[in-house]
């Protein structure tokens, strides 16, 4: 079964399902993360500029730290 597209780098990824107010993505390029609903909507509508995959990958790594949980990326994390 094909995966979903990562909203940042548009690579085929796993996940795509809701976890509370966030959607889970397991992207081979960006890493595993949860994207908050508000951030997702703002990215989709162009009201929030999409970061480069490199910037986003660094953000995911920084927010995850040493945790085994996927970090929640919010619009605030993306400058919104």
C-alpha positions, 0 to 999 in steps of 0.5 A: 500500500502506498504511503502518504506524502510528507507535507514538507519534502513531498517524499512518500512516507508512512503515517498520515493518520491523526493523533489528537490534533496532529497528523503523524508522518514517518518520512525517510528524509525529514524523520518521524514527527507529528504536525499540528493541525493549525501548522498543516492548514497554514502550510497548505494555504500558503499562509506559513512559508514551507521550510526547506527539508534541511531546516525542517529535519534540523527542527525535528531533530532538535525538538525530539532531543533524546526522546523516543516520541515523535515531536509535535511541530507547531506553527510557532516552531515554523515561525507562524 
